[in-house]
């Protein structure tokens, strides 16, 4: 069955990782996967393209430009020419662009996504996405928090499914117990909602108690200059290393003692899943989908967002009690192994696609063997 996955680009990010792995892991004996995108670029492009039958670019630069209509028409024609049975969008911009265009092309099954809580989106963008969801037969959220946001935006509950993110557990080796907790790591794009500034402020006090603590910041983004300037202003620049984007995150986690994510908003953060798989003790904000991944005092420690003193206390608690930290890390790894694999995630999408095709009457005549499966 021809399936089109629509992405903005292939720059490193949580949504991009999950959707590229979906494209790579769907059964090629069941699905003919095509990729559509706004920009056929980014360091992960080749990884995605090698798993797809075709890649088409619709160079949309802004949803406000008159050229949107032309690109939407071209996308609809592209869907018709390939007899696309399912269009799967992946984030806000592809939702807004591709769901109405796929409806115009009479694509039998149209599935939208909600993979964030939209803390950085304008009211106009959120309203446009809400309107686009009306053209979807189904919308997949990656957490209960994201699904709740859909309900607030009046997406009917019957149209919502939850498929949590996955990860390749084979890539993550359990952390070796060292009896020492000093190396802190954060893996996240440097954007305001990730709360790196909260960690910097907390770290100033952590270093008063543990002067040998060190903080590795993995990821890049618009906040990098402001954060480095903040570490200099506080006199703690020596304790921070800004690594930028890294492709060897499992190795970075394996070399660390403690994972922190002080986000202000999260749907289902890949970084927390990866830290769990690596067996790292976790200190994270108790917001959004993090509450679904981390059980306070069992698989990690939770703090309120925007609270540097509380974050400091929790980090110091684990540094002072390495045995307790190791227990939390082991419990987190066991949880990740049991509940969060790419196989489970891909299987959930696969079953959703088959149910949606059957509900729309597509399988009955065209692919009875899929309906039977």
C-alpha distance (Angstrom), angle and dihedral (degrees) to the residues before:
residue distance angle dihedral
X1 . . .
X2 3.83 . .
X3 3.82 111.5 .
X4 3.81 125.7 -177.0
X5 3.80 121.1 -157.1
X6 3.81 113.2 -164.1
X7 3.81 120.2 -153.5
X8 3.80 134.9 170.4
X9 3.82 95.4 -135.6
X10 3.78 141.7 -42.9
X11 3.78 101.4 -104.2
X12 3.81 113.4 136.7
X13 3.79 113.4 -82.7
X14 3.78 142.6 122.9
X15 3.80 97.1 -94.7
X16 3.79 91.8 44.4
X17 3.80 92.3 52.1
X18 3.79 93.6 50.2
X19 3.80 95.9 45.9
X20 3.80 94.6 44.3
X21 3.79 89.9 52.4
X22 3.81 89.0 49.4
X23 3.82 90.1 53.3
X24 3.81 91.2 47.6
X25 3.78 96.1 46.8
X26 3.81 104.7 42.0
X27 3.81 111.0 111.5
X28 3.84 107.0 -95.1
X29 3.80 88.5 -156.6
X30 3.79 88.8 63.6
X31 3.82 105.3 29.5
X32 3.79 133.5 43.3
X33 3.81 100.0 -154.2
X34 3.81 121.2 -153.2
X35 3.79 123.8 -176.7
X36 3.79 125.1 -142.5
X37 3.79 121.3 -175.4
X38 3.79 144.9 162.9
X39 3.79 93.8 -130.1
X40 3.79 123.1 22.5
X41 3.79 91.2 -152.3
X42 3.78 142.3 92.8
X43 3.77 133.8 96.0
X44 3.82 91.8 -82.9
X45 3.81 96.1 50.7
X46 3.80 96.5 100.1
X47 3.78 92.2 49.0
X48 3.80 90.5 55.1
X49 3.80 97.5 39.3
X50 3.79 95.2 52.9
X51 3.81 89.9 61.8
X52 3.82 96.3 48.8
X53 3.79 129.6 80.8
X54 3.79 90.6 -138.2
X55 3.80 141.1 -1.4
X56 3.80 122.8 -148.0
X57 3.78 125.8 -172.5
X58 3.80 123.2 -149.3
X59 3.83 100.8 -175.6
X60 3.78 98.9 -144.4
X61 3.82 110.6 170.1
X62 3.79 100.4 173.5
X63 3.78 136.4 7.2
X64 3.81 87.9 -137.8
X65 3.81 97.2 60.5
X66 3.83 121.0 100.0
X67 3.81 87.9 -126.7
X68 3.82 89.4 74.5
X69 3.81 90.5 82.9
X70 3.79 91.9 54.2
X71 3.79 93.1 48.5
X72 3.81 90.8 47.3
X73 3.80 90.7 51.8
X74 3.80 90.4 48.9
X75 3.81 90.6 49.8
X76 3.82 91.1 50.4
X77 3.82 90.3 50.5
X78 3.81 89.7 47.8
X79 3.83 89.8 53.7
X80 3.81 92.0 48.9
X81 3.80 93.4 48.3
X82 3.80 91.7 53.3
X83 3.80 94.6 39.0
X84 3.79 89.7 -126.9
X85 3.80 110.0 -158.9
X86 3.82 97.4 -172.2
X87 3.79 132.0 27.2
X88 3.81 113.8 -162.8
X89 3.80 115.3 -169.4
X90 3.79 120.3 -163.9
X91 3.82 113.5 -160.7
X92 3.81 144.3 0.9
X93 3.81 99.3 -67.7
X94 3.79 96.0 44.5
X95 3.81 89.6 45.3
X96 3.80 91.2 54.8
X97 3.80 95.2 43.3
X98 3.80 105.9 36.3
X99 3.81 107.1 34.2
X100 3.84 96.2 63.9
X101 3.82 91.3 39.3
X102 3.80 91.1 50.8
X103 3.80 89.2 50.7
X104 3.82 89.2 52.4
X105 3.82 87.7 52.3
X106 3.81 89.4 49.7
X107 3.77 93.3 -123.4
X108 3.83 102.8 -178.3
X109 3.83 97.1 -133.9
X110 3.81 124.8 31.2
X111 3.81 119.0 -176.9
X112 3.80 123.7 -174.5
X113 3.79 130.1 -164.9
X114 3.78 139.6 -134.3
X115 3.78 111.2 -168.9
X116 3.79 101.2 152.0
X117 3.80 140.5 37.3
X118 3.83 92.1 -123.9
X119 3.82 100.4 -124.5
X120 3.80 90.8 158.2
X121 3.81 99.4 42.6
X122 3.80 125.3 103.4
X123 3.79 123.3 -119.1
X124 3.80 88.5 -110.8
X125 3.81 92.5 54.5
X126 3.79 92.2 48.5
X127 3.81 90.9 48.4
X128 3.82 91.1 50.2
X129 3.78 91.3 50.0
X130 3.80 91.4 48.4
X131 3.81 88.9 52.9
X132 3.82 90.7 48.6
X133 3.81 91.6 53.5
X134 3.81 87.7 65.7
X135 3.83 87.0 71.7
X136 3.82 92.4 54.0
X137 3.77 124.6 92.2
X138 3.79 89.2 -157.0
X139 3.80 139.5 9.0
X140 3.81 121.8 -152.5
X141 3.80 118.4 -148.8
X142 3.79 121.1 -167.6
X143 3.80 94.7 -144.8
X144 3.78 142.5 18.0
X145 3.81 87.5 -107.9
X146 3.81 90.9 57.9
X147 3.80 91.0 45.1
X148 3.81 90.4 52.1
X149 3.79 89.2 52.9
X150 3.79 89.1 54.1
X151 3.79 90.5 53.3
X152 3.80 90.5 49.9
X153 3.80 86.8 54.5
X154 3.82 88.8 52.9
X155 3.77 99.3 -108.6
X156 3.84 103.8 154.7
X157 3.78 112.4 -105.4
X158 3.82 91.1 -129.6
X159 3.82 88.8 64.3
X160 3.82 95.1 53.3
X161 3.80 127.6 91.1
X162 3.79 128.5 174.2
X163 3.80 119.6 -138.0
X164 3.82 111.5 169.4
X165 3.79 120.0 -144.4
X166 3.77 120.5 -90.9
X167 3.79 138.4 -149.8
X168 3.79 139.8 -162.9
X169 3.78 101.2 -103.8
X170 3.81 92.0 -167.4
X171 3.80 90.6 70.9
X172 3.79 94.8 61.4
X173 3.77 122.2 75.4
X174 3.81 118.4 -162.2
X175 3.77 114.7 -100.3
X176 3.79 113.5 -102.4
X177 3.79 113.6 -122.1
X178 3.80 108.9 -112.9
X179 3.78 102.6 167.5
X180 3.79 88.4 -124.3
X181 3.81 130.4 94.4
X182 3.79 111.6 -169.4
X183 3.81 108.5 110.0
X184 3.82 110.0 86.6
X185 3.80 121.5 -171.8
X186 3.80 132.9 -167.9
X187 3.81 120.2 -170.7
X188 3.79 112.0 -168.4
X189 3.78 141.5 107.2
X190 3.80 110.1 -89.7
X191 3.79 98.5 -108.3
X192 3.82 128.2 134.7
X193 3.81 95.0 -109.1
X194 3.82 91.1 59.7
X195 3.82 91.5 68.2
X196 3.80 99.9 -137.5
X197 3.80 87.6 150.1
X198 3.80 89.0 62.4
X199 3.80 90.0 55.1
X200 3.82 92.1 48.9
X201 3.81 90.7 53.5
X202 3.82 91.6 45.6
X203 3.80 91.9 47.3
X204 3.80 91.7 60.7
X205 3.80 88.6 66.1
X206 3.80 95.3 37.5
X207 3.80 87.9 59.1
X208 3.81 91.3 54.6
X209 3.80 88.4 63.6
X210 3.83 99.4 30.2
X211 3.84 107.6 28.0
X212 3.79 91.6 178.1
X213 3.83 94.2 58.7
X214 3.79 114.5 121.8
X215 3.82 131.1 -163.2
X216 3.81 124.4 -149.5
X217 3.80 115.2 -163.4
X218 3.81 111.3 -161.3
X219 3.80 115.6 -171.4
X220 3.76 138.4 49.5
X221 3.77 137.8 -124.1
X222 3.80 148.4 120.2
X223 3.81 95.3 -53.8
X224 3.81 95.9 61.3
X225 3.81 98.2 98.1
X226 3.79 93.7 44.7
X227 3.79 91.5 50.0
X228 3.79 95.4 48.4
X229 3.79 89.7 48.4
X230 3.82 89.3 50.9
X231 3.82 92.3 53.5
X232 3.82 89.4 51.1
X233 3.80 92.4 48.3
X234 3.82 90.2 53.0
X235 3.79 93.2 45.5
X236 3.82 93.9 -119.8
X237 3.79 100.1 107.5
X238 3.81 90.1 116.8
X239 3.81 91.0 64.4
X240 3.83 96.6 53.1
X241 3.79 130.2 75.6
X242 3.80 117.9 -172.7
X243 3.80 105.0 -156.9
X244 3.80 99.7 177.3
X245 3.79 119.4 -148.1
X246 3.81 114.5 -11.3
X247 3.80 129.8 -171.3
X248 3.82 92.4 -162.3
X249 3.80 98.1 67.9
X250 3.85 94.3 143.4
X251 3.82 89.3 57.6
X252 3.81 91.2 46.5
X253 3.80 90.5 52.5
X254 3.80 92.1 46.6
X255 3.82 89.3 56.7
X256 3.82 92.6 52.2
X257 3.78 135.5 82.4
X258 3.79 104.1 -157.5
X259 3.82 135.9 23.2
X260 3.81 123.1 -147.5
X261 3.81 130.4 -173.8
X262 3.84 113.1 174.1
X263 3.82 95.7 179.8
X264 3.78 124.9 166.3
X265 3.81 92.1 -153.0
X266 3.81 133.8 14.4
X267 3.79 137.3 163.4
X268 3.82 103.9 -171.6
X269 3.81 109.3 -26.4
X270 3.80 115.4 -149.3
X271 3.79 89.9 -156.6
X272 3.80 92.4 63.7
X273 3.81 91.2 48.6
X274 3.80 90.5 50.7
X275 3.80 92.2 48.6
X276 3.80 89.2 50.4
X277 3.81 90.9 50.4
X278 3.81 89.4 50.4
X279 3.80 90.4 53.8
X280 3.80 94.5 -119.4
X281 3.79 121.4 154.2
X282 3.81 106.9 -114.5
X283 3.78 134.6 -145.4
X284 3.80 111.3 -173.1
X285 3.78 142.8 155.4
X286 3.79 113.9 -90.7
X287 3.80 95.0 -124.6
X288 3.81 136.9 124.2
X289 3.78 116.4 -35.4
X290 3.81 93.4 -2.9
X291 3.80 86.2 77.7
X292 3.81 87.8 60.8
X293 3.81 93.8 51.1
X294 3.80 104.4 38.7
X295 3.79 122.5 51.4
X296 3.79 107.5 -157.1
X297 3.80 113.2 -111.2
X298 3.81 91.9 0.8
X299 3.81 108.5 63.1
X300 3.79 96.9 6.6
X301 3.78 144.9 -30.7
X302 3.80 124.4 -82.4
X303 3.79 129.3 -154.2
X304 3.77 135.3 -179.0
X305 3.82 114.7 -93.2
X306 3.81 119.4 -103.1
X307 3.81 92.5 21.7
X308 3.85 110.5 121.2
X309 3.84 94.8 175.3
X310 3.81 91.9 53.8
X311 3.80 91.1 46.2
X312 3.79 89.7 50.0
X313 3.81 92.1 51.2
X314 3.80 93.1 51.2
X315 3.81 94.0 47.2
X316 3.79 91.0 48.5
X317 3.80 90.3 47.5
X318 3.81 90.7 60.1
X319 3.79 94.2 41.4
X320 3.78 89.6 53.3
X321 3.81 94.4 46.6
X322 3.83 109.4 40.5
X323 3.81 94.1 168.2
X324 3.79 90.9 57.5
X325 3.80 89.9 46.1
X326 3.80 90.8 53.2
X327 3.81 90.8 51.3
X328 3.79 90.7 54.0
X329 3.81 91.4 48.0
X330 3.80 93.0 50.4
X331 3.80 91.5 49.5
X332 3.82 90.6 49.3
X333 3.81 91.9 51.6
X334 3.80 91.4 50.0
X335 3.82 89.7 51.3
X336 3.81 92.3 49.7
X337 3.81 91.9 49.0
X338 3.79 92.2 50.3
X339 3.80 100.5 43.8
X340 3.81 115.4 17.1
X341 3.78 119.0 59.1
X342 3.79 131.1 133.1
X343 3.81 88.4 -123.7
X344 3.80 90.1 60.4
X345 3.80 92.4 45.4
X346 3.81 95.1 48.3
X347 3.79 91.5 45.8
X348 3.82 89.7 53.8
X349 3.82 91.5 52.4
X350 3.79 91.0 45.1
X351 3.80 92.4 53.6
X352 3.81 91.5 45.0
X353 3.81 91.3 52.8
X354 3.80 92.6 49.7
X355 3.81 92.7 47.9
X356 3.80 91.3 48.4
X357 3.82 92.6 49.4
X358 3.79 91.0 48.4
X359 3.80 91.8 48.1
X360 3.81 90.1 52.7
X361 3.80 92.0 48.7
X362 3.81 93.7 -115.9
X363 3.79 99.2 124.2
X364 3.79 99.4 47.9
X365 3.80 96.1 80.3
X366 3.75 106.1 12.7
X367 3.78 105.9 44.9
X368 3.82 112.2 12.6
X369 3.82 91.4 162.4
X370 3.84 89.4 62.0
X371 3.77 91.5 48.4
X372 3.79 89.7 51.8
X373 3.80 91.0 50.5
